Structures are given as C-alpha cells and as structure tokens.
C-alpha cells in the first residue's frame, strides 16, 4: 500500500511518480552543485579532497560575502544567513576557550509572603495589570484554588549584564532575565512546584522602555510569559497576543492540577497525566525568537507524591536539586568586532549559532560524583536540533549508553536505554546518567547531530519511515559527505563532566531494574473530529493550511472535554518543524501510518518533530479549561513569521476539518 | 471576534526619540570607531545597517534618485516588500493587500510610516512600468515604488533576508518571498508579516512599530 503525505491511499504508479519527481528535483539541484569544483569553491573540500575541518562546516547565523555597499567603510558583510545549503565563508564568533567555568545550577525560585496590590480575580487594570480574563480556577473551586493562593512569586523581567564566560575574549553581555527578588538571571530561577499546591506568579515587565534606545540590536521589550507544557487555564497561559510593556504586569495562576480534574477524572485528575519538566519563556507574537534569544527562559519542575524529588521516596529518582539538574541548551553568535551577542533580525529560515551555552555559560564543566544523576535537557532554540551523546575522548569507539526516562519532561512508562536522543527546539528529555563507570574520568555531553542551516538536521534517516527515505535537499546536495551523525569527538562538546573517583552511596533507583512510572493514558477513545494541519511555505511565507497568524482570529473551536485527533502534514520536502500545541499533551499514534519507533516518540509530548514529507497522527483529550490557545512551529523564527494559529476551547466545538 | 480592550498610546511623543537616535549616528557612511567610542546600541545599529540595509542608489516611480539607507530607511518606520509588474500570481495579491493596509494606516502613511515596494525585475520594470503598476493599485503618497540596478536590488533583497536556502528556488522569481518586512530603524525593531496576511492584522502589526508602548490583550 502506498500513501501520500496526507495519508491518502495512492496507486503504486502515482507513488512512483511522486518519488521520481522528488528524485529528479534533487538530481537537478545536485547536478548544478555537487561537482568537485563547486564543492571546493564553497569551501567544503580542500584541494586534497578532504572535508574541511569541523568548525568550517558548523552552521553560523551570519555569513560573509563581499558586497558593494558604499555605506560601510569597514568589512563588507552580507547578511549571508543560510544563503545556500552550504555555509560560505562565514563570520565566526570570537573563539572562546571551553570548559573554563563551572556549570551554573539555577537556584530555586523564592516565593514571597504577599503581593502588593493583592491579586484579584478580575484583571486589576487600574494598577497596571494586563490580563485577558478572570482567573478560571477559583470559579471552579474557590476552596482548592483561592484567588490568592498560599504560594506567591514576584518575578521582574529585567535587563542585566552578565559574564557568559571567564575567557576575556568575550566582554560582559547585556541581556534579559528574570528576578524573583534575589537578583536577575538567565535562565531564570527554577520553580519547585507541587501538584495540589496552586501558585500565582506576578510577572512584571521591568525591562527598559523601548523608546529609551538602549536596545542592543534586537529584542522587543513587550512581553508575555508562557508556561510551556502546563495544563493551565487560558488567561494564565501566556498567550502570544496578550503582551504588555514596561511598567505593566500580569498575574498568572498556576493551579498545578492534573488533567481530568474537572472532567473525566474528577476531582483529582488522572495521575497518568502527571507533568514534571516544564519551562517558561517569552511568547510575544512576532518577537519570540528575539526575546528568548535575549534570555527570557527558565525551568518549572513539577513534583508529586511519586516523582517526589527525594530519592528515598516515590519513584526513587535522583534527588532534587543536588542530583536532579535542569540543563538549558542554547546556541548563539557574537559579533567579532564588539564581542556582543548578535541576532539575525532578517532571517526567515531559522538561526544557528556557533557558540554553545548551558544554563547561560559557554561550555561549562560540571564536577559530579560517581553515581546516578537525573538531567532535564531543554533545547531553548531558536532553531537548532541536538542529538546528545556521551563521549570519552580517550575511548572514542566506546558506546556510552544512558537512560531515557522522560520525553518533554513527562516520565515514560519505564526507562529505555539509549546511546543518544534527538531533541528539537522546545523539546525536553529527562535522562539518567550513571557516572559510576566513569569514576575519575572526564567525559563530555556531545551534540553529534549535523545541522548546517535552519531547515533542520541534514538528514532525518533515523526517524522517518522507510517509504520516505528521501533526505533533505541540502543533504542530497552534499551527498555522502554529510553524515547525519558526526563521528564521536567531532561534534559540539557542550558540557564537560569531571567525575570524582572513589565510591559514593546512591539511593536512587537503578534504571536497569526496569522500574515503572506512569502508564500511558489510553488512546482508543473515538475522536469527535479529526483535523488536518498542513505546514507549508507559500512564497516564503510560513503557513498552516495556507493561512497565516492573525491575533484577531480563532481558526477553530475545540469542544470542552472532548477527544480529537490531529493530522500534521509537512509537504515541504526540506524542513523539519517542531510543532507545539498548548493546553494538552498528545501522544503520537503514527508517523506515515507506522507506529512510532523512536523511543522519544513513545511517551506523552507537547512538541512533535514534523519531518520532511511526513504525516503525523496525534491523539488529544481537551479537558477542564476554556479559552484561547495556539498551535505553532517552535522553530521560533518560523513561529515569528506567522506559522501559528489561534484556536479556542468552547462548550460546543465546531466541525472545521482543515482549519 | 476579539477586540483590543486596552491600549496605552504614546501618540506624537513616540517620535521624539527617533530624531535623537538619527542624530547620534554621524551618517551611514561614518566609520565604525570600535568599542571605546560607540555604545553597544550604536554599534548594533551600525551593524544592522552594514549587514542588512545597504546604502545603494535606487530610482523612485517619480524618477528621483534616492539612497536606500540614507533616504528611505534611516530614522523611519518602514515596510519593505518585493514585486514585479508582470507577476501574475503573488505580486498582485500582496500589492492589493497592501493597498488595503495603506487605507487603514490613515494619516500615519507618509508622515510617520513609509511603505516601499522594490522590483525584482529591474530589466523589465523601468520608471514608467513601476509608476503605472503603482497607479493601478491606487497607492497614496508615502508608498513609494522603486527600481534601479539589478545588483543593488539584489543586495537589498538578500540584505533583508528575502531569499531561500536552495539556490534553484531562490533564482525562480515566481516563487519570490511574499513577506512584508516591517521595522522601526532607530529603535532596531524588525519583524515581518506574510504579505497575504489579513490586512487589518498587518496594519495592526505596523502600529506596534509606531507605538511600541502598546499593550494588547485579546478576549477569549
């Protein structure tokens, strides 16, 4: 049987035509570009026929091509971003000596005893609050969800200056972060949240007003903070179209309640919908990429009676915060002249950096004990995908397996042993690494995924069903010279682990004993509707079903407490879109009709990688809350160029099949 | 449908800092003087100009020669998009959409905000051709159509990122980028909308450049 990307059955002849057309197109491009001479010209092959060193192949957010620009008296740089499949002779960030600085573990967010003025059910516009609607939770149950819960936070978003490395090659950077009252940092402080303990954050915009002209080249100081993955009421979700400027605030109510509490699993919700690794980030429409690049991100770790944060209880996972460490990954570019972080304002495809940060420091080291740790890995974007490996430079041929225990921060039914895991923008994975076998050694967390531009990884071979074995245009241009996965030790070493020697006690569960966590909620329920979303590019304009983001339009209406299936399709043969849906998680039922095979696809998700020429089938239960939410590509450059749609949850859903 | 229920408008005062900002740069051709003398903001603004907003000569639909950065963009709130007169697919749709947008901009067009449309095919689109194309869509003063040397227009197109990673597609003008770049040059606020987005929403997005102190909420 043969299918097109919509999942429609097609004849064998038609399928062959489709494959041939794609192949012809690739060959056409290849014919024009893959000659040895062209490759040399593009700097990919040396005269001796060797591939150039890895640094020359890494993607850059800026290119350098001579232009005839009379306004510039210095070096003439063209924007050069993702000009071609192949990066040209590109500007590089200053070279920073890696592993000089210790890893920063973000401190736990500090609550406050009260807020002035006191939070109100209705938006307190008189005091400068900008919120779309009254809190929903107190209307459902004012006893469980008091308007002023006992846990309160006061977060200011501020501009601040920070050293991202102790290497003097890079001056201090002026960026944006969150201040819980203990100082401004980026990533912001980590929330330590519990199910059954509702909380409220006052998010205050204390960034410099835009008109004071202290913009360092990018960033829009009007904000809206989204709590990514939360089962949250819409008024507190951080909608991209609700934004506010300096001097204003929004009170955001986080009920910390399980999905189903007000519907099919009343009153406490479905334990199998438990969330654990969430993150918060700015979501200002059209400017999310700039504002998150500038630092407006942070973690929100949510615990319950099973995932307790204490390795002596519950699932016995490594204890928070000493052995349970959130890691936020980011790639950035710095101007070689000024040393300041720069952002390509004029990019449509996606932005890659050549300098890697973990928790706000460039390539830090982390001194660990020879025992098990839980790491929560987050790709903060803007556009890069990662495939994380453990690398021992003294033993490159060794495979160093570790354990995947959660996808997008939601625990899997049980641990899966892996050698690597691929993570796209906004995705998270929870992993357990046992350092006991590396006692006394230095090893690295290495990204070995080969990505040369904003389109996505050069090949998606490991993740796409055999029927669509076609790789991206770029990888066919580059042909066999571009492996999907770089050899061990030649990728991006992101984090250095210095493992102490000797033996220490370890009270955490050994994943090899196959502990069980939550069960996956069943996906057998009949959907009320199956909707189709085509992710495409129309004359360079990112679109969903041929339409574009509009803050004044709801594209469809989901019925409260109903089941839906969504088909995400990607007709662009060249692009991977990490698609994020707010409010509810989903499970991947199929990729091109086949059940998911990659371990990271088998759990509950809030971002799904939509690969070239794919059709992915998702299962949802939309429960409890009402109101507006978006679906969007989380390659934030695509998102900011209108690859987003608003929808809402209402009492009576609609029947729009292709919204 | 939603409404904008609360807005704080700066009104005319929003433009004051622009003039100060424009004055702080001693011309686009000035020499970058390194870390010690320029603030990070000034360096960033120069860098944006150098990489993205080439100061190349162009010719308007009135036959007047102008410099892209100095005359069209510097110190202004602008929209930038590409077209060619004989394009029968996307260009008329985007241009017709922009014609709706210019109506919604009211008195801001030509005073606080300037729209620029650049030809992709200067070899076909001389002054007369872009003038008649412009008139076909009833463009008001403040919406300028431009032609010029092909290499200069290419510098602008690539400068503002209207290009594809795949050179085969990039060379196919029927697939040209239909986005509308919008920005506030002195404040270094730049974004883009699809040219085929709803005109009302496009006009609203442009208003954020004129009045960046806007708060916005959408009712559920």
Interface residues (C-beta under 8 A of the other chain):
Chain A: X28 X29 X32 X33 X62 X67 X68 X69 X70 X71 X72 X73 X74 X76 X77 X78 X79 X81 X82 X83 X84 X85 X125 X130 X131 X132 X133 X171 X174 X209 X210 X211 X212 X213 X214 X215 X216 X217 X218 X220 X222 X234 X235 X239 X241 X242 X243 X244 X245 X246 X248 X286 X287 X335 X337 X338 X339 X340 X342 X344 X345 X346 X347 X348 X349 X453 X454 X455 X473 X474 X538 X539 X540 X541 X542 X543 X548 X549 X550 X551 X552 X553 X574 X626 X627 X628 X640 X641 X642 X646 X648
Chain B: X1 X2 X6 X8 X10 X14 X16 X17 X20 X21 X24 X28 X29 X30 X31 X32 X34 X35 X40 X41 X43 X44 X45 X47 X48 X49 X50 X51 X52 X53 X54 X55 X56 X69 X70 X89 X90 X151 X155 X158 X159 X160 X161 X162 X163 X164 X165 X166 X167 X168 X175 X176 X177 X178 X179 X181 X183 X186 X187 X188 X189 X190 X191 X192 X193 X194 X195 X196 X197 X198 X200 X201 X204 X205 X208 X212 X213 X214 X215 X216 X217 X218 X219 X220
